[in-house]
Amino acid sequence: MVAAVDNKLFMFVESMPAFPKSVQSILKLADDNQSSAKDFVQIIECDPVMTVKILKIINSPYYGLPHKINSIMRAVVHLGINTVKNMALAIAAIGVLKPDKKSGLNANGFLMHSLTTALITKLLAERQGLSPNKCSDYFVTGLLHDFGKLVFAQCLPESFSNALMESRKRSVSLHLMEREYLGIDHARLGKLLIDKWCFSEDIGAAIEHHHDEDGSDVLRDSVAVANQISKILRFGDGGNPVIDKYSEAQFSLFGLSLEELIVSLGDLSTIRTEALMMISCK
């Protein structure tokens, strides 16, 4: 039975829509040290839907720019290529979001959790003094860390709904209930999606292991901590009612308790506001 479920899920992963060609091209450019802002702009502007949505976000009250931005190049000048790249990735991810209502997964709550986790992961990367390109990788990993749940919610909605309900009823982490009801958890399934979408191996490994408690990996631990912060602050709802343990490796990475780390990050309500702004443009 489990093998049959696994096969069905793997087949469904293969049928999941690919990210837009523009996003795939952006990812390739990000790995090319010779690429320029002009190269990014040309790719985005070839995708009119992406262009319109990015400009809508940039011209929202959140950014409070003194003049209306009418081109992607002007957006890059004002906000930087990595911010614009992250917007394109977020917009593409939002387009994939189509959970079956029978699954019990709230689409807006899930999206809010994913976006705020992405933004907090990026903030943690900046706190570590990482480069803008590396911070962008952290954003992507945080954004997609739970997307395996979308495969469950679209492919096996009733079984996933049972896992959600049992997780809440028993106060057991959702990924453990997924293994019990579906034979695989969203982290492993998310890795399969990452492979299909041709993201880097580092991003895939961090997503696959973001619930692991042993060992240490800076990207994985940053995403795991951002995930918990988003849950503690009740930024949306990814379906998991349990706050994972703050590990010794995570304490060593940040040098603070989880509570102290949250305080050190300042006013995180702006994270929620930024996420809401992105959701409004879907």
C-alpha positions, 0 to 999 in steps of 0.5 A, a space after each residue: 500500500 505504501 509503495 503504491 502511494 509513493 508511486 502515485 506521489 512521485 508521478 504527481 510530482 512529475 505532473 506538477 507545473 514547472 516554474 515559468 521559463 523566465 524564473 528558470 532563466 533567472 536561476 541560471 543567471 544567478 549562477 553566472 558570475 558574468 551576468 548583469 542586471 540588464 540580463 535579468 531585466 531582459 528575461 523578466 520583461 519577456 514575461 508580461 504577467 511577471 512584469 505586471 505583478 512585480 511592478 504592482 508590488 513595487 508601487 504598493 504603499 509598502 515601499 513608499 517610493 516617491 515616484 511610480 516605477 514603470 519598468 523593471 530596470 527602474 525597479 532594479 535601480 531602486 531595490 536591487 536585482 536580488 530583491 526583484 529576483 526574490 519577487 519573481 520567485 515568490 510570484 512563481 511559487 504563488 502560481 503553483 498554489 492550488 490545494 484541494 479544499 478536502 485537504 484541510 490546508 488553508 491556502 492563504 495561511 500556508 502562503 503567509 507561512 511560506 512567505 514569512 519563513 522566506 523573509 525571516 530566513 533571508 533576515 537571518 542570512 543577512 545577520 550572518 553577513 552573507 552576500 546578497 546572492 547567498 541571502 537570495 538562496 536562503 529566501 528561496 529555501 525558506 519559501 519552498 521548505 513546505 511545498 511538499 505539502 502542496 503535493 499531498 494537498 493536491 494528490 491525496 487530499 483526504 489522507 493529508 487531511 487525516 494527517 493534519 487532524 491527527 497532528 493537531 489532536 495528538 500535538 505531534 509534528 505533522 511530518 511524523 503524521 505524514 509518514 504514518 498516513 502517507 508513507 513519506 513526509 513533506 520534506 522528502 517530497 519537497 526535495 523531489 519538487 526541488 529536483 524537478 524545478 532544477 534548484 541547487 543541491 544545497 537548497 534541496 538538501 536543506 529542505 529535505 532535512 529541515 526537521 532533522 535534529 542531528 548534525 548541523 548545516 547553516 542553510 538548513 538550520 537557518 530555515 528551520 529556525 525561521 520556520 519556528 519563528 514564523 509559527 511562534 509569531 503566528 504568521 499564517 499556518 503551515 498546518 503543523 501545530 508543534 514548535 520544534 526543539 531549538 537544537 544545540 547546533 542552532 544555538 551555536 550558530 546564532 549564539 542566542 536562545 530562540 527567544 533572544 534571537 527573536 528580540 534581536 531581529 527587531 520589529 518583525 511585523 514588517 515581515 508580515 506586512 511585506 508578505 501580505 503585500 505579495 499575497 495581494 498581488 497573486 
